[in-house]
Amino acid sequence: MRNTVRVIVAGSVCLLSGCLVGPKYQRPVVTAPAVSRGQATAEAASLADLPWWEVFQDETLRGLVKTALVNNNDLRIAVQRVEQARQLTVQAHAEYMPNVGYEAGISEGKNESLGVPAPSNGVRRGTFAVGLAAAWEADVWGRIRRLNEVALANYLASEQGRRGVLLSLVSSVAQAYFELLELDLRLEIARRNVQAFEGSRKIFQERLEGGTASRLETARAEGALAATAATIPELERQMAIQENEIHLLLGSAPGPVPHPGTLLEQTIPPAVPAGLPSELLERRPDVLRAELAVRAANAQIGIVMASFFPKIGLTTLLGRGSSPLAAFTGGQANVWSMAASLAGPIWEGNGLRAQKRQAVAAWEQARIEYEQAVLAAFRDVSNALITREKLEAVRDRQMEAVKAFQTAVEVSQQRYMAGKSGYFEVLEAQQQLVPAENALAQTELDRRLVIVQLYHALGGGWHLSDADWSGPAVGAAAPAATPQNRD
């Protein structure tokens, strides 16, 4: 009988072990444009091929990024998510192995055997049993293989999530640093204009004391001076908040951030190749993560479909047991068993069919989300390319405006001193210069931020290993960077 059971089970496994129910995974088809909007021609090279330390040349910024990559809490959380997903893959792989355990029991009573009522003519006896048990499920329909496929996809998705955090962290530190430098530039503009308004106030005050100007002129000059001076503490407040924001990214307590460089000293690549749009499917962490979600959802359908078929299992038991307890050491106390089981559904109120429809709907949702992630990637790259191109024209016009208003201030002051114009002309020229200079500072910031945005949108540093992300070692020569200009 035992041999018959073994033959039947072994034969069933051999015949059916190659069966894997559920759909075979195929990447959803997405049509990529030949070139990104805002891109002149298709090009194989991409800004994303450069490591971050070649894109950002400022040594202070590089140091901040290095610190953030070590201490940032969001990144540390992402690492723990990866570890959780990795352990889930180990748990899923364990489903292939037999489940081996032990059990022991001892009891004493009347009309009982191992704690179960058993007639014994009222005799009081003790019982004892100890043994090893093993159970194993034959993965006939691929349920366990599908479980492992889901676990592996989720693990790889967590890896892409961690890489996305790395890229976002580098981009966030760079953006926060450039914004700090822009505030510093605006503070310099404010202080310079305070000096200019102070000069005008002194001129008006002297002319008032000399009887050649009215109190109205002096009051207007004092008001303009006070209004401009009020922007200085406000900018200092914003700078302190920005420094605290940078320290949060660094995983440290709030404090000042040394920034010896200025915004205008930050280099900008003369060319920013975007590469082929189709390559975004292989570079962007969020796109790869969305695709892995589709793979996991596809495998989940197979898990549900396997539930429609019977489960085949083997169980074994080996040990010793006796009743009465005194017979435990006797040869008749050996206990062993081997059994095969076959269990499957007959009717469950359409519950399994509902589970399958739910799994298919989840796959459809994941597929749509993948397509949306791809479209969002194309949009992000196009927006950055167009923005970079248009900002150059905006900057040129703003520089012309600033030069024109600077000339207007000089001429108006000369005309006022010569008695050819009134104080309104001087104040008007000065008040037009201030917003023009601030607008130019904002554009200079945007010109640098768009490089950060494009690097992020392209999936920058996609080829870097975990060890490479921290950048070159201190004191080591950095690789040659792409030629850049200095504004």
TANOR-V605805 format. One record per backbone hydrogen bond with DSSP energy under -1.0 kcal/mol. NH is the residue of the N-H (numbers start at 0). CO is the residue of the C=O. Records with the same first field share a line. If there is no record, write none. Layout:
NH: CO + CO
This chain:
4: 0
5: 1
6: 2
7: 3
8: 4
9: 5
10: 6
11: 7
12: 8
13: 9
14: 10
15: 11
16: 12
18: 15
20: 140
38: 35
46: 272
48: 45
49: 46
53: 50
55: 51
61: 57
62: 58
63: 59
64: 60
65: 61
66: 62
67: 63
68: 64
70: 66
71: 67
75: 71
76: 72
77: 73
78: 74
79: 75
80: 76
81: 77
82: 78
83: 79
84: 80
85: 81
86: 82
87: 83
88: 84
89: 85
90: 86
91: 87
92: 88
93: 89
94: 91
95: 92
96: 93
98: 134
100: 132
102: 130
104: 128
106: 126
108: 124
110: 122
112: 115
115: 112
117: 110
122: 119
124: 108
126: 106
127: 321
128: 104
129: 319
130: 102
131: 317
132: 100
133: 315
134: 98
135: 313
137: 311
139: 137
145: 141
146: 142
147: 143
148: 144
149: 145
150: 146
151: 147
152: 148
153: 149
154: 150
155: 151
156: 152
157: 153
158: 154
159: 155
160: 156
161: 157
162: 158
163: 159
164: 160
165: 161
166: 162
167: 163
168: 164
169: 165
170: 166
171: 167
172: 168
173: 169
174: 170
175: 171
176: 172
177: 173
178: 174
179: 175
180: 176
181: 177
182: 178
183: 179
184: 180
185: 181
186: 182
187: 183
188: 184
189: 185
190: 186
191: 187
192: 188
193: 189
194: 190
195: 191
196: 192
197: 193
198: 194
199: 195
200: 196
201: 197
202: 198
203: 199
204: 200
205: 201
206: 202
207: 203
208: 204
209: 205
210: 207
211: 206
212: 206
217: 213
218: 214
219: 215
220: 216
221: 217
222: 218
223: 219
224: 220
225: 221
226: 222
227: 223
228: 224
229: 225
230: 227
231: 228
234: 230
235: 231
236: 232
237: 233
238: 234
239: 235
240: 236
241: 237
242: 238
243: 239
244: 240
245: 241
246: 242
247: 243
248: 244
249: 245
251: 246
265: 262
267: 484
278: 275
279: 276
280: 277
281: 278
283: 279
287: 283
288: 284
289: 285
290: 286
291: 287
292: 288
293: 289
294: 290
295: 291
296: 292
297: 293
298: 294
299: 295
300: 296
301: 297
302: 298
303: 299
304: 300
305: 301
306: 303
307: 304
308: 305
310: 342
312: 340
313: 135
314: 338
315: 133
316: 336
317: 131
318: 334
319: 129
320: 332
321: 127
326: 323
327: 324
329: 326
332: 329
334: 318
336: 316
338: 314
340: 312
342: 310
350: 347
353: 349
354: 350
355: 351
356: 352
357: 353
358: 354
359: 355
360: 356
361: 357
362: 358
363: 359
364: 360
365: 361
366: 362
367: 363
368: 364
369: 365
370: 366
371: 367
372: 368
373: 369
374: 370
375: 371
376: 372
377: 373
378: 374
379: 375
380: 376
381: 377
382: 378
383: 379
384: 380
385: 381
386: 382
387: 383
388: 384
389: 385
390: 386
391: 387
393: 389
394: 390
395: 391
396: 392
397: 393
398: 394
399: 395
400: 396
401: 397
402: 398
403: 399
404: 400
405: 401
406: 402
407: 403
408: 404
409: 405
410: 406
411: 407
412: 408
413: 409
414: 410
415: 411
416: 412
417: 413
418: 415
419: 414
426: 422
427: 423
428: 424
429: 425
430: 426
431: 427
432: 428
433: 429
435: 431
436: 432
437: 433
438: 434
439: 435
440: 436
441: 437
442: 438
443: 439
444: 440
445: 441
446: 442
448: 444
449: 445
451: 447
452: 448
453: 449
454: 450
455: 451
456: 452
457: 453
458: 455
459: 454
460: 47
463: 460
468: 464
470: 467
475: 472
484: 267
